[in-house]
Amino acid sequence: MLNEKILLNNKYFVPNPKHYLLSMAYHKAENSGLPLGVRDEYSELVHNNKYTRALRTLINQCDINVELAWVDLQKFLDKNNWTPELSVLKRLSEKREWMKNLYYLKLHDQQNTGEIMAFIIREWAHENNLTDWIHGLHILNGEDI
């Protein structure tokens, strides 16, 4: 973010429009009142609020195709590596209800990757008190974890 900053009014360094969009989506989206999905209804209040207008402006400036819906913003964040790893999301989702939605969204999107298998094995090893044993196997195979 700092490497791609821009100078505003020849005085202040600010994030470029894409990073500003990512930052706004990351820090505010869960409390914005945006609909969860594209087909969900916008309330008039959400449709015309300052946050939604700012997002729409940044999306247009960046020429990015993303809908103003919570799920689409989360996928946009994930595509740009702005969401936590799956294992971190699982822990966070235990205390934050909105994070459960993000956890299941990311879980669904990663079902065809190796990350989900590693996550399942790690959880199984923890539940069966075999974490040290699996860690030992990795060390025997010269892997550093």
Backbone as JSON Lines, residues from 0, in Angstrom:
{"i":0,"aa":"M","n":[0.83,-1.19,0.0],"ca":[0.0,0.0,0.0],"c":[0.88,1.26,0.0]}
{"i":1,"aa":"L","n":[1.92,1.26,0.83],"ca":[2.81,2.42,0.89],"c":[3.64,2.57,-0.37]}
{"i":2,"aa":"N","n":[3.99,1.45,-0.99],"ca":[4.8,1.52,-2.22],"c":[4.04,2.13,-3.39]}
{"i":3,"aa":"E","n":[2.72,2.11,-3.32],"ca":[1.93,2.61,-4.44],"c":[1.11,3.84,-4.07]}
{"i":4,"aa":"K","n":[1.55,4.56,-3.05],"ca":[0.84,5.77,-2.61],"c":[0.91,6.84,-3.69]}
{"i":5,"aa":"I","n":[0.0,7.8,-3.59],"ca":[0.0,8.93,-4.52],"c":[0.02,10.22,-3.72]}
{"i":6,"aa":"L","n":[0.48,11.27,-4.34],"ca":[0.56,12.59,-3.7],"c":[-0.72,13.35,-4.01]}
{"i":7,"aa":"L","n":[-1.41,13.79,-2.98],"ca":[-2.66,14.51,-3.13],"c":[-2.41,16.0,-2.91]}
{"i":8,"aa":"N","n":[-2.81,16.81,-3.86],"ca":[-2.67,18.27,-3.77],"c":[-1.24,18.72,-3.48]}
{"i":9,"aa":"N","n":[-0.28,17.95,-3.96],"ca":[1.14,18.25,-3.73],"c":[1.48,18.42,-2.25]}
{"i":10,"aa":"K","n":[0.69,17.77,-1.36],"ca":[0.92,17.93,0.08],"c":[0.95,16.6,0.83]}
{"i":11,"aa":"Y","n":[-0.01,15.72,0.54],"ca":[-0.22,14.54,1.37],"c":[-0.13,13.26,0.54]}
{"i":12,"aa":"F","n":[0.51,12.26,1.12],"ca":[0.51,10.96,0.48],"c":[-0.73,10.2,0.95]}
{"i":13,"aa":"V","n":[-1.44,9.62,0.01],"ca":[-2.65,8.86,0.29],"c":[-2.6,7.56,-0.51]}
{"i":14,"aa":"P","n":[-3.4,6.57,-0.12],"ca":[-3.44,5.33,-0.91],"c":[-3.94,5.61,-2.33]}
{"i":15,"aa":"N","n":[-3.47,4.8,-3.28],"ca":[-4.02,4.93,-4.63],"c":[-5.48,4.46,-4.58]}
{"i":16,"aa":"P","n":[-6.27,4.78,-5.61],"ca":[-7.7,4.46,-5.56],"c":[-8.01,2.98,-5.28]}
{"i":17,"aa":"K","n":[-7.25,2.05,-5.86],"ca":[-7.54,0.64,-5.63],"c":[-7.28,0.27,-4.17]}
{"i":18,"aa":"H","n":[-6.18,0.73,-3.6],"ca":[-5.9,0.42,-2.2],"c":[-6.9,1.12,-1.27]}
{"i":19,"aa":"Y","n":[-7.33,2.3,-1.65],"ca":[-8.35,2.99,-0.86],"c":[-9.66,2.19,-0.88]}
{"i":20,"aa":"L","n":[-10.02,1.68,-2.04],"ca":[-11.21,0.84,-2.17],"c":[-11.07,-0.42,-1.31]}
{"i":21,"aa":"L","n":[-9.93,-1.1,-1.41],"ca":[-9.7,-2.3,-0.61],"c":[-9.79,-1.99,0.88]}
{"i":22,"aa":"S","n":[-9.19,-0.89,1.28],"ca":[-9.2,-0.5,2.7],"c":[-10.61,-0.2,3.18]}
{"i":23,"aa":"M","n":[-11.38,0.53,2.38],"ca":[-12.76,0.84,2.77],"c":[-13.61,-0.42,2.84]}
{"i":24,"aa":"A","n":[-13.45,-1.31,1.88],"ca":[-14.22,-2.55,1.89],"c":[-13.83,-3.41,3.09]}
{"i":25,"aa":"Y","n":[-12.55,-3.45,3.41],"ca":[-12.07,-4.29,4.51],"c":[-12.55,-3.78,5.87]}
{"i":26,"aa":"H","n":[-12.46,-2.49,6.09],"ca":[-12.74,-1.95,7.42],"c":[-14.2,-1.64,7.69]}
{"i":27,"aa":"K","n":[-15.02,-1.56,6.69],"ca":[-16.37,-1.09,6.91],"c":[-17.46,-2.02,6.41]}
{"i":28,"aa":"A","n":[-17.18,-2.88,5.49],"ca":[-18.22,-3.62,4.78],"c":[-19.15,-4.39,5.71]}
{"i":29,"aa":"E","n":[-18.61,-4.99,6.77],"ca":[-19.46,-5.82,7.62],"c":[-20.51,-5.02,8.39]}
{"i":30,"aa":"N","n":[-20.28,-3.74,8.58],"ca":[-21.24,-2.91,9.32],"c":[-21.97,-1.91,8.43]}
{"i":31,"aa":"S","n":[-21.88,-2.1,7.13],"ca":[-22.38,-1.1,6.2],"c":[-23.87,-1.2,5.92]}
{"i":32,"aa":"G","n":[-24.45,-2.35,6.19],"ca":[-25.83,-2.56,5.81],"c":[-25.99,-2.98,4.36]}
{"i":33,"aa":"L","n":[-24.88,-3.2,3.67],"ca":[-24.97,-3.68,2.29],"c":[-25.66,-5.04,2.27]}
{"i":34,"aa":"P","n":[-26.39,-5.33,1.19],"ca":[-27.01,-6.65,1.1],"c":[-25.95,-7.74,1.04]}
{"i":35,"aa":"L","n":[-26.28,-8.93,1.54],"ca":[-25.32,-10.02,1.5],"c":[-25.0,-10.43,0.08]}
{"i":36,"aa":"G","n":[-26.02,-10.57,-0.74],"ca":[-25.81,-11.01,-2.12],"c":[-26.35,-10.0,-3.1]}
{"i":37,"aa":"V","n":[-26.04,-10.2,-4.37],"ca":[-26.45,-9.28,-5.42],"c":[-27.97,-9.23,-5.54]}
{"i":38,"aa":"R","n":[-28.64,-10.33,-5.33],"ca":[-30.09,-10.38,-5.51],"c":[-30.87,-9.86,-4.3]}
{"i":39,"aa":"D","n":[-30.18,-9.62,-3.18],"ca":[-30.85,-9.08,-2.0],"c":[-31.21,-7.62,-2.24]}
{"i":40,"aa":"E","n":[-32.21,-7.15,-1.52],"ca":[-32.71,-5.78,-1.69],"c":[-31.83,-4.78,-0.95]}
{"i":41,"aa":"Y","n":[-31.58,-3.65,-1.59],"ca":[-30.95,-2.51,-0.94],"c":[-32.03,-1.73,-0.21]}
{"i":42,"aa":"S","n":[-31.74,-1.27,0.97],"ca":[-32.66,-0.32,1.58],"c":[-32.32,1.05,1.0]}
{"i":43,"aa":"E","n":[-33.26,1.95,0.99],"ca":[-33.01,3.29,0.44],"c":[-31.9,3.99,1.21]}
{"i":44,"aa":"L","n":[-31.84,3.76,2.52],"ca":[-30.81,4.37,3.36],"c":[-29.42,3.9,2.93]}
{"i":45,"aa":"V","n":[-29.26,2.6,2.7],"ca":[-27.97,2.06,2.28],"c":[-27.63,2.52,0.88]}
{"i":46,"aa":"H","n":[-28.61,2.55,0.01],"ca":[-28.39,2.91,-1.39],"c":[-27.82,4.32,-1.53]}
{"i":47,"aa":"N","n":[-28.21,5.22,-0.65],"ca":[-27.79,6.61,-0.78],"c":[-26.85,7.09,0.32]}
{"i":48,"aa":"N","n":[-26.26,6.18,1.07],"ca":[-25.38,6.66,2.13],"c":[-24.0,7.02,1.61]}
{"i":49,"aa":"K","n":[-23.24,7.75,2.41],"ca":[-21.93,8.26,2.01],"c":[-20.95,7.12,1.69]}
{"i":50,"aa":"Y","n":[-20.98,6.07,2.48],"ca":[-20.09,4.94,2.27],"c":[-20.35,4.27,0.92]}
{"i":51,"aa":"T","n":[-21.61,4.01,0.62],"ca":[-21.98,3.35,-0.64],"c":[-21.6,4.22,-1.84]}
{"i":52,"aa":"R","n":[-21.84,5.53,-1.73],"ca":[-21.47,6.43,-2.83],"c":[-19.96,6.46,-3.03]}
{"i":53,"aa":"A","n":[-19.21,6.47,-1.93],"ca":[-17.74,6.46,-2.04],"c":[-17.25,5.16,-2.68]}
{"i":54,"aa":"L","n":[-17.81,4.03,-2.28],"ca":[-17.44,2.75,-2.89],"c":[-17.73,2.76,-4.39]}
{"i":55,"aa":"R","n":[-18.91,3.22,-4.74],"ca":[-19.3,3.24,-6.15],"c":[-18.34,4.11,-6.95]}
{"i":56,"aa":"T","n":[-17.95,5.26,-6.41],"ca":[-17.01,6.17,-7.09],"c":[-15.66,5.49,-7.27]}
{"i":57,"aa":"L","n":[-15.15,4.84,-6.23],"ca":[-13.85,4.17,-6.32],"c":[-13.88,2.99,-7.29]}
{"i":58,"aa":"I","n":[-14.97,2.23,-7.27],"ca":[-15.11,1.11,-8.2],"c":[-15.05,1.62,-9.64]}
{"i":59,"aa":"N","n":[-15.72,2.74,-9.9],"ca":[-15.7,3.33,-11.25],"c":[-14.31,3.87,-11.6]}
{"i":60,"aa":"Q","n":[-13.65,4.54,-10.65],"ca":[-12.3,5.07,-10.89],"c":[-11.32,3.96,-11.23]}
{"i":61,"aa":"C","n":[-11.47,2.84,-10.54],"ca":[-10.54,1.72,-10.72],"c":[-10.92,0.83,-11.89]}
{"i":62,"aa":"D","n":[-12.1,1.08,-12.47],"ca":[-12.6,0.27,-13.57],"c":[-12.61,-1.22,-13.19]}
{"i":63,"aa":"I","n":[-13.18,-1.48,-12.02],"ca":[-13.26,-2.84,-11.48],"c":[-14.71,-3.29,-11.53]}
{"i":64,"aa":"N","n":[-14.92,-4.52,-11.9],"ca":[-16.26,-5.08,-11.96],"c":[-16.57,-5.82,-10.66]}
{"i":65,"aa":"V","n":[-17.14,-5.11,-9.7],"ca":[-17.55,-5.72,-8.45],"c":[-18.89,-5.1,-8.03]}
{"i":66,"aa":"E","n":[-19.82,-5.95,-7.64],"ca":[-21.14,-5.48,-7.22],"c":[-21.07,-4.94,-5.8]}
{"i":67,"aa":"L","n":[-21.95,-4.0,-5.49],"ca":[-22.02,-3.46,-4.13],"c":[-22.86,-4.39,-3.26]}
{"i":68,"aa":"A","n":[-22.3,-5.54,-2.98],"ca":[-22.91,-6.53,-2.09],"c":[-21.78,-7.1,-1.24]}
{"i":69,"aa":"W","n":[-22.11,-7.44,0.0],"ca":[-21.1,-7.89,0.96],"c":[-20.31,-9.07,0.4]}
{"i":70,"aa":"V","n":[-20.99,-10.06,-0.17],"ca":[-20.3,-11.25,-0.68],"c":[-19.32,-10.87,-1.79]}
{"i":71,"aa":"D","n":[-19.74,-10.03,-2.71],"ca":[-18.85,-9.63,-3.8],"c":[-17.65,-8.84,-3.3]}
{"i":72,"aa":"L","n":[-17.87,-7.96,-2.33],"ca":[-16.74,-7.21,-1.77],"c":[-15.76,-8.15,-1.08]}
{"i":73,"aa":"Q","n":[-16.27,-9.15,-0.37],"ca":[-15.38,-10.11,0.3],"c":[-14.59,-10.92,-0.72]}
{"i":74,"aa":"K","n":[-15.22,-11.31,-1.8],"ca":[-14.49,-12.04,-2.85],"c":[-13.43,-11.15,-3.5]}
{"i":75,"aa":"F","n":[-13.76,-9.88,-3.68],"ca":[-12.8,-8.92,-4.21],"c":[-11.6,-8.78,-3.26]}
{"i":76,"aa":"L","n":[-11.87,-8.68,-1.95],"ca":[-10.8,-8.6,-0.96],"c":[-9.95,-9.86,-0.99]}
{"i":77,"aa":"D","n":[-10.59,-11.01,-1.06],"ca":[-9.87,-12.28,-1.06],"c":[-8.99,-12.41,-2.31]}
{"i":78,"aa":"K","n":[-9.52,-12.02,-3.44],"ca":[-8.77,-12.08,-4.7],"c":[-7.51,-11.21,-4.63]}
{"i":79,"aa":"N","n":[-7.56,-10.15,-3.83],"ca":[-6.43,-9.23,-3.68],"c":[-5.64,-9.48,-2.4]}
{"i":80,"aa":"N","n":[-5.84,-10.66,-1.8],"ca":[-5.11,-11.08,-0.59],"c":[-5.32,-10.13,0.59]}
{"i":81,"aa":"W","n":[-6.55,-9.67,0.76],"ca":[-6.88,-8.79,1.87],"c":[-7.77,-9.46,2.9]}
{"i":82,"aa":"T","n":[-7.89,-10.77,2.88],"ca":[-8.65,-11.48,3.92],"c":[-7.71,-12.42,4.65]}
{"i":83,"aa":"P","n":[-8.02,-12.71,5.91],"ca":[-7.17,-13.64,6.67],"c":[-7.21,-15.05,6.1]}
{"i":84,"aa":"E","n":[-6.19,-15.84,6.43],"ca":[-6.16,-17.24,6.03],"c":[-7.34,-17.98,6.67]}
{"i":85,"aa":"L","n":[-7.69,-19.1,6.1],"ca":[-8.84,-19.88,6.55],"c":[-8.75,-20.26,8.03]}
{"i":86,"aa":"S","n":[-7.59,-20.69,8.48],"ca":[-7.45,-21.11,9.88],"c":[-7.65,-19.93,10.83]}
{"i":87,"aa":"V","n":[-7.2,-18.75,10.45],"ca":[-7.39,-17.56,11.28],"c":[-8.87,-17.18,11.29]}
{"i":88,"aa":"L","n":[-9.51,-17.24,10.12],"ca":[-10.94,-16.94,10.05],"c":[-11.76,-17.86,10.93]}
{"i":89,"aa":"K","n":[-11.4,-19.14,10.99],"ca":[-12.15,-20.08,11.82],"c":[-12.11,-19.65,13.28]}
{"i":90,"aa":"R","n":[-10.92,-19.27,13.75],"ca":[-10.8,-18.82,15.15],"c":[-11.57,-17.52,15.38]}
{"i":91,"aa":"L","n":[-11.45,-16.57,14.46],"ca":[-12.14,-15.3,14.61],"c":[-13.65,-15.47,14.54]}
{"i":92,"aa":"S","n":[-14.12,-16.42,13.75],"ca":[-15.57,-16.6,13.56],"c":[-16.24,-17.15,14.81]}
{"i":93,"aa":"E","n":[-15.48,-17.69,15.73],"ca":[-16.07,-18.21,16.96],"c":[-16.59,-17.08,17.85]}
{"i":94,"aa":"K","n":[-16.05,-15.88,17.7],"ca":[-16.45,-14.75,18.54],"c":[-17.18,-13.65,17.78]}
{"i":95,"aa":"R","n":[-17.09,-13.68,16.46],"ca":[-17.7,-12.63,15.64],"c":[-18.64,-13.26,14.63]}
{"i":96,"aa":"E","n":[-19.9,-13.02,14.81],"ca":[-20.92,-13.66,13.98],"c":[-20.72,-13.37,12.5]}
{"i":97,"aa":"W","n":[-20.42,-12.11,12.13],"ca":[-20.27,-11.77,10.72],"c":[-19.09,-12.49,10.1]}
{"i":98,"aa":"M","n":[-18.09,-12.84,10.91],"ca":[-16.92,-13.55,10.38],"c":[-17.28,-14.98,9.98]}
{"i":99,"aa":"K","n":[-18.32,-15.54,10.59],"ca":[-18.76,-16.89,10.19],"c":[-19.15,-16.9,8.72]}
{"i":100,"aa":"N","n":[-19.84,-15.85,8.28],"ca":[-20.22,-15.76,6.87],"c":[-18.99,-15.71,5.98]}
{"i":101,"aa":"L","n":[-17.99,-14.93,6.38],"ca":[-16.76,-14.83,5.6],"c":[-16.01,-16.15,5.61]}
{"i":102,"aa":"Y","n":[-15.97,-16.81,6.77],"ca":[-15.28,-18.11,6.88],"c":[-15.91,-19.12,5.93]}
{"i":103,"aa":"Y","n":[-17.24,-19.23,5.93],"ca":[-17.9,-20.21,5.07],"c":[-17.78,-19.83,3.6]}
{"i":104,"aa":"L","n":[-17.78,-18.54,3.3],"ca":[-17.58,-18.09,1.92],"c":[-16.2,-18.51,1.43]}
{"i":105,"aa":"K","n":[-15.19,-18.25,2.24],"ca":[-13.82,-18.6,1.84],"c":[-13.64,-20.11,1.82]}
{"i":106,"aa":"L","n":[-14.25,-20.82,2.76],"ca":[-14.19,-22.28,2.79],"c":[-14.77,-22.84,1.49]}
{"i":107,"aa":"H","n":[-15.91,-22.32,1.08],"ca":[-16.55,-22.77,-0.16],"c":[-15.64,-22.5,-1.37]}
{"i":108,"aa":"D","n":[-15.04,-21.31,-1.41],"ca":[-14.18,-20.95,-2.55],"c":[-12.89,-21.75,-2.61]}
{"i":109,"aa":"Q","n":[-12.45,-22.3,-1.46],"ca":[-11.16,-23.0,-1.43],"c":[-11.31,-24.52,-1.35]}
{"i":110,"aa":"Q","n":[-12.49,-25.04,-1.58],"ca":[-12.68,-26.48,-1.47],"c":[-11.81,-27.27,-2.44]}
{"i":111,"aa":"N","n":[-11.43,-26.67,-3.54],"ca":[-10.64,-27.39,-4.53],"c":[-9.15,-27.12,-4.42]}
{"i":112,"aa":"T","n":[-8.71,-26.51,-3.3],"ca":[-7.29,-26.23,-3.13],"c":[-6.73,-27.11,-2.03]}
{"i":113,"aa":"G","n":[-5.43,-27.2,-1.95],"ca":[-4.77,-27.98,-0.91],"c":[-4.91,-27.37,0.46]}
{"i":114,"aa":"E","n":[-5.19,-26.07,0.53],"ca":[-5.27,-25.42,1.83],"c":[-6.36,-26.04,2.7]}
{"i":115,"aa":"I","n":[-7.48,-26.39,2.12],"ca":[-8.57,-26.94,2.92],"c":[-8.18,-28.3,3.5]}
{"i":116,"aa":"M","n":[-7.45,-29.12,2.74],"ca":[-7.02,-30.42,3.25],"c":[-6.07,-30.24,4.43]}
{"i":117,"aa":"A","n":[-5.13,-29.32,4.3],"ca":[-4.19,-29.06,5.4],"c":[-4.95,-28.6,6.64]}
{"i":118,"aa":"F","n":[-5.97,-27.78,6.44],"ca":[-6.77,-27.28,7.54],"c":[-7.51,-28.44,8.24]}
{"i":119,"aa":"I","n":[-8.1,-29.34,7.47],"ca":[-8.84,-30.47,8.03],"c":[-7.9,-31.4,8.8]}
{"i":120,"aa":"I","n":[-6.73,-31.67,8.23],"ca":[-5.76,-32.54,8.91],"c":[-5.28,-31.9,10.2]}
{"i":121,"aa":"R","n":[-5.01,-30.61,10.15],"ca":[-4.55,-29.91,11.35],"c":[-5.61,-29.96,12.45]}
{"i":122,"aa":"E","n":[-6.87,-29.73,12.08],"ca":[-7.94,-29.78,13.06],"c":[-8.11,-31.19,13.63]}
{"i":123,"aa":"W","n":[-8.04,-32.21,12.76],"ca":[-8.14,-33.6,13.2],"c":[-7.0,-33.95,14.16]}
{"i":124,"aa":"A","n":[-5.78,-33.53,13.82],"ca":[-4.63,-33.82,14.68],"c":[-4.79,-33.16,16.04]}
{"i":125,"aa":"H","n":[-5.28,-31.95,16.06],"ca":[-5.49,-31.25,17.33],"c":[-6.54,-31.97,18.18]}
{"i":126,"aa":"E","n":[-7.66,-32.33,17.55],"ca":[-8.74,-33.01,18.29],"c":[-8.31,-34.37,18.82]}
{"i":127,"aa":"N","n":[-7.37,-35.03,18.15],"ca":[-6.92,-36.36,18.56],"c":[-5.57,-36.35,19.27]}
{"i":128,"aa":"N","n":[-5.15,-35.15,19.67],"ca":[-3.91,-34.98,20.42],"c":[-2.71,-35.57,19.66]}
{"i":129,"aa":"L","n":[-2.66,-35.35,18.35],"ca":[-1.59,-35.89,17.51],"c":[-0.76,-34.79,16.83]}
{"i":130,"aa":"T","n":[-0.92,-33.56,17.3],"ca":[-0.21,-32.45,16.69],"c":[1.31,-32.65,16.75]}
{"i":131,"aa":"D","n":[1.83,-33.05,17.91],"ca":[3.28,-33.26,18.05],"c":[3.76,-34.37,17.12]}
{"i":132,"aa":"W","n":[2.97,-35.43,16.98],"ca":[3.34,-36.55,16.12],"c":[3.44,-36.09,14.66]}
{"i":133,"aa":"I","n":[2.45,-35.34,14.2],"ca":[2.46,-34.84,12.82],"c":[3.61,-33.85,12.63]}
{"i":134,"aa":"H","n":[3.84,-33.01,13.61],"ca":[4.96,-32.07,13.53],"c":[6.28,-32.84,13.4]}
{"i":135,"aa":"G","n":[6.42,-33.93,14.17],"ca":[7.61,-34.78,14.08],"c":[7.8,-35.38,12.69]}
{"i":136,"aa":"L","n":[6.7,-35.79,12.06],"ca":[6.78,-36.33,10.7],"c":[7.32,-35.29,9.73]}
{"i":137,"aa":"H","n":[6.86,-34.06,9.88],"ca":[7.35,-32.99,9.01],"c":[8.85,-32.77,9.22]}
{"i":138,"aa":"I","n":[9.29,-32.77,10.46],"ca":[10.71,-32.59,10.74],"c":[11.53,-33.73,10.15]}
{"i":139,"aa":"L","n":[11.04,-34.98,10.3],"ca":[11.74,-36.13,9.72],"c":[11.89,-36.01,8.21]}
{"i":140,"aa":"N","n":[10.92,-35.38,7.56],"ca":[10.94,-35.22,6.11],"c":[11.65,-33.94,5.69]}
{"i":141,"aa":"G","n":[12.29,-33.25,6.66],"ca":[13.05,-32.06,6.34],"c":[12.2,-30.83,6.08]}
{"i":142,"aa":"E","n":[10.95,-30.85,6.5],"ca":[10.06,-29.71,6.3],"c":[10.05,-28.83,7.55]}
{"i":143,"aa":"D","n":[10.1,-27.55,7.38],"ca":[10.08,-26.63,8.5],"c":[8.7,-25.98,8.56]}
{"i":144,"aa":"I","n":[7.99,-26.25,9.65],"ca":[6.67,-25.63,9.8],"c":[6.6,-24.82,11.06]}
